[in-house]
Amino acid sequence: MACGNCGTTENGVPKGCKSNGNCGTGGACGSGSKLAVFDWLSNMTLPTGEAPFNIYEVRFKNGRKHFFKNTENLTLSMGDVVATEGSPGHDIGVISLGGELVKVQMKKRNVKADSEDVKKIFRKASQRDLDIWKTARDKELETQRKGREIISRLELKMKLSDVEYQGDGKKATFYYTADERVDFRQLIRDLAGTFSIRVEMKQVGMRQEAARLGGIGSCGRELCCSTWLTDFRKVNTAAARYQQLSLNPLKLSGQCGKLKCCLNFELDTYLDALKHFPKQDKILKTEKGDAVFVKMDIFGSWLWYTYKDDSFKWYKLSLEQVNEIIALNNNKEKGLPLEEYESDIAVTPKVDFENVVGQDSLTRFDAPKKSRNNKKRRNNRNKRKPATAKANNNQNKPKQNPPQKRQPQKQQPKKQQPKAEATGQKPRRKNNNRRKKTGNKNGQDKPKE
């Protein structure tokens, strides 16, 4: 299965698999997650006698989409590769949307059905069309590299970001960015002479360039402009100020070098919450002195103030307390010192976790493992001791007798060397020093004769 979002099935298999249409994520037709479309009206049937909408949305390289008429009444579905009308020649694209949802997209982009921008679909792409298209696509990287060399040789103040060949390989569109007007008439002559194609230069903005190339944002997700965002609205530093963000250009700028589009996503929520807060330049007059604003927690309804004369200590006040002091100041009265307001705040911290720091040592696995052989030998020796000797030792434990000298051990005659020594193998060592202990009345052990 190519994707898990296909809701329409036929014989237990999603229709979107293997480019059969109705693919939710475009996994089969190669669109990936770049401006993918889910046809949520695919299960709906048209009323009797009503013909299906004959305009389709076709996707090209890097999310470029246009609307085309099905004048030949071809049987088309999402994921089909079609040959469309170009200028001049023909282009190759993939159908990304069809049916009633196309009307919604055309209304959103303000495109009319009888507009000249809506061109025709010639046919379904044949194998020959696909081979020519693939050959043209393989030339794009080399064309881009040579195009940048020509631009640097002509010393033009522009940046070539992408090259897109038309499906028939007779025309190429060069996308570039520039801060000012560029005279590229000589550049067009050089490009046309080098590659023997028709050349079209198209200027794009910084955000459009990032949307075409794609990338990963600082949040760890794929860029919004390359996945779903198509409406690029103006972003200014006031959005960061309202959200109490530090005005650090390295953190506020995106991959395109402009301010991040996501600064506008939660701006309306912050603006609604800020309506209940006093202005930041409002000075609180207290009995101890004037206090100025430092910072705030918008959704927690907390504000921090400090005295003008003593700015080292900050005082945390609630929104109700600040409004109370402002009401007193409006009546030409001074509020209590900030210390008294801060002492009234009883904050009981919620413990949502259990502190396990210090319960286990961090170096508990660093110590080398102890050998268990010594412990086994000790146990074996204890087992071989007779029970009478153990009992006598326990009875005579309080009596401390002076240690007696060991009797010299008799020298035993040398035994014949084992055969293993002759063959070169290691002989097994015998423990001849081990002596049996037998108990007597005085609790002393005598060596066995």
Residue pairs with C-beta under 8 A, 6 or more apart in sequence:
1 13
1 14
1 17
2 14
2 16
2 17
2 18
2 23
2 25
2 27
2 28
3 14
3 16
3 17
3 23
3 24
3 25
3 26
3 27
3 28
5 24
5 25
5 38
6 14
6 15
6 16
6 17
6 22
6 23
6 24
7 24
7 42
7 43
8 14
8 15
8 16
8 22
8 42
8 43
9 15
14 22
14 23
15 21
15 22
15 23
15 42
15 77
16 22
16 23
16 24
16 27
16 28
16 78
16 79
17 23
17 28
18 28
19 28
19 29
19 79
19 80
19 81
20 28
20 77
20 79
21 77
21 78
21 79
21 80
22 39
22 42
22 77
22 78
23 29
23 78
23 79
24 36
24 38
24 39
25 31
25 32
25 33
25 36
25 38
26 32
26 33
26 34
26 36
26 37
26 79
26 96
28 79
29 78
29 79
29 94
30 94
31 59
31 94
31 96
33 222
33 227
34 62
34 63
34 214
34 226
34 227
35 59
35 63
35 65
35 96
35 226
35 227
35 228
35 230
36 96
36 227
37 57
37 78
37 96
37 97
37 101
39 78
39 97
39 98
39 99
39 101
40 101
41 99
41 100
41 101
42 99
44 100
46 52
52 98
52 99
53 98
53 99
53 100
53 102
53 103
54 69
54 70
54 71
54 73
55 67
55 68
55 69
55 70
55 102
55 106
55 113
55 118
56 67
56 68
56 70
56 76
56 82
56 95
56 97
56 98
56 102
56 121
57 65
57 66
57 67
57 95
57 96
57 97
57 98
57 102
57 105
58 65
58 66
58 67
58 68
58 82
58 84
58 93
58 94
58 95
58 96
58 121
59 65
59 93
59 94
59 95
59 96
60 66
60 91
60 93
60 94
60 164
61 137
61 164
62 162
62 164
62 211
62 212
62 213
62 214
63 211
63 212
63 226
64 164
65 96
66 84
66 93
66 117
66 119
67 102
67 105
67 106
67 111
67 117
67 118
68 82
68 84
68 85
68 118
68 119
68 120
68 121
69 118
69 119
69 120
69 121
70 76
70 121
71 120
71 121
72 121
72 122
72 123
74 82
74 121
74 123
74 124
76 82
76 95
76 98
76 121
76 124
77 95
77 98
78 95
78 96
78 97
78 98
79 94
79 95
80 94
80 95
80 124
81 92
81 93
81 94
81 95
81 124
81 125
81 130
82 92
82 93
82 94
82 95
82 121
82 122
82 123
82 124
82 125
83 90
83 91
83 92
83 121
83 122
83 123
83 124
83 125
83 129
83 167
84 90
84 91
84 92
84 93
84 119
84 120
84 121
84 122
84 167
85 91
85 119
85 120
85 121
85 122
86 166
86 167
86 168
86 171
88 170
88 171
88 198
89 166
89 167
89 168
89 170
89 171
90 122
90 166
90 167
90 168
91 166
91 167
91 168
92 125
92 129
92 130
92 133
92 167
93 167
97 105
106 112
106 113
111 117
111 118
112 118
125 133
129 167
132 167
132 168
132 169
133 167
133 169
135 169
136 165
136 166
136 167
136 168
136 169
137 165
139 165
139 169
139 195
140 163
140 164
140 165
140 172
143 163
143 165
143 172
143 195
144 160
144 162
144 163
146 194
146 195
147 160
147 163
147 174
147 191
148 160
150 187
150 190
150 191
150 194
151 158
151 160
151 187
154 186
154 187
154 190
156 182
156 184
156 187
157 178
157 179
157 180
157 182
158 176
158 177
158 178
158 182
158 184
159 176
159 177
159 178
160 174
160 175
160 176
161 175
161 176
161 177
161 204
161 209
161 212
161 213
162 174
162 175
162 209
162 212
162 213
163 172
163 173
163 174
163 175
164 172
164 173
164 175
165 171
165 172
165 197
166 172
166 173
169 197
170 197
170 198
171 197
171 198
171 199
171 200
172 195
172 197
172 198
172 199
172 200
173 200
173 201
173 202
174 191
174 199
174 200
174 201
174 202
175 202
175 203
175 204
175 209
175 212
176 182
176 201
176 202
176 203
176 204
177 203
177 204
177 205
177 206
177 209
178 203
184 201
187 201
188 199
188 201
191 199
192 198
192 199
204 212
205 232
206 256
206 257
206 258
207 225
207 232
207 256
207 258
207 261
208 225
208 232
209 256
210 223
210 225
210 226
210 254
210 255
210 256
211 223
211 225
211 226
211 229
212 226
213 226
214 222
214 223
214 226
215 222
215 223
215 226
215 255
216 222
216 223
217 223
217 224
217 254
217 255
217 260
218 251
218 254
219 262
223 254
223 255
224 261
224 262
225 232
225 256
225 261
229 261
232 261
233 261
233 264
235 258
235 259
235 260
235 261
235 263
235 264
236 259
237 247
237 252
237 259
239 259
239 263
239 264
239 267
240 247
240 252
240 259
240 263
241 247
242 267
242 270
242 271
242 274
243 263
243 266
243 267
243 270
244 295
244 296
244 298
245 251
245 252
245 263
252 259
252 260
252 263
253 259
253 260
254 260
254 261
270 298
273 298
273 299
274 298
276 319
277 296
277 298
277 303
277 319
278 322
278 323
278 326
280 293
280 296
281 293
282 293
282 326
283 290
283 291
283 292
284 290
284 291
284 292
284 305
284 322
284 325
284 326
284 329
284 335
284 338
285 291
285 325
285 329
285 334
285 335
286 325
286 334
286 335
286 336
286 337
286 338
287 334
287 335
287 336
287 337
288 307
288 337
288 338
288 339
289 307
289 308
289 309
290 307
290 308
291 305
291 306
291 307
291 308
291 315
291 338
292 305
292 306
292 307
292 308
293 303
293 304
293 305
294 304
294 305
294 306
294 314
295 303
295 304
296 302
296 303
296 304
297 303
301 318
301 319
302 316
302 317
302 318
302 319
303 316
303 317
303 318
303 319
303 322
304 314
304 315
304 316
304 317
305 314
305 315
305 317
305 322
305 338
306 312
306 313
306 314
306 315
307 313
307 338
315 338
315 339
315 341
315 342
316 342
316 345
317 338
317 341
317 342
317 345
318 345
321 341
321 344
324 335
325 335
325 341
328 334
328 335
329 335
335 341
385 437
386 436
386 437
386 438
386 439
388 438
388 439
389 437
389 438
389 439
389 445
391 439
392 439
392 440
392 443
393 439
393 443
395 443
396 443
399 443
401 442
401 443
401 444
404 444
407 447
409 433
412 432
417 427
418 427
420 426
420 427
420 428
421 427
435 447
435 448
436 448
437 445
438 445
438 446
438 448
439 445
440 446
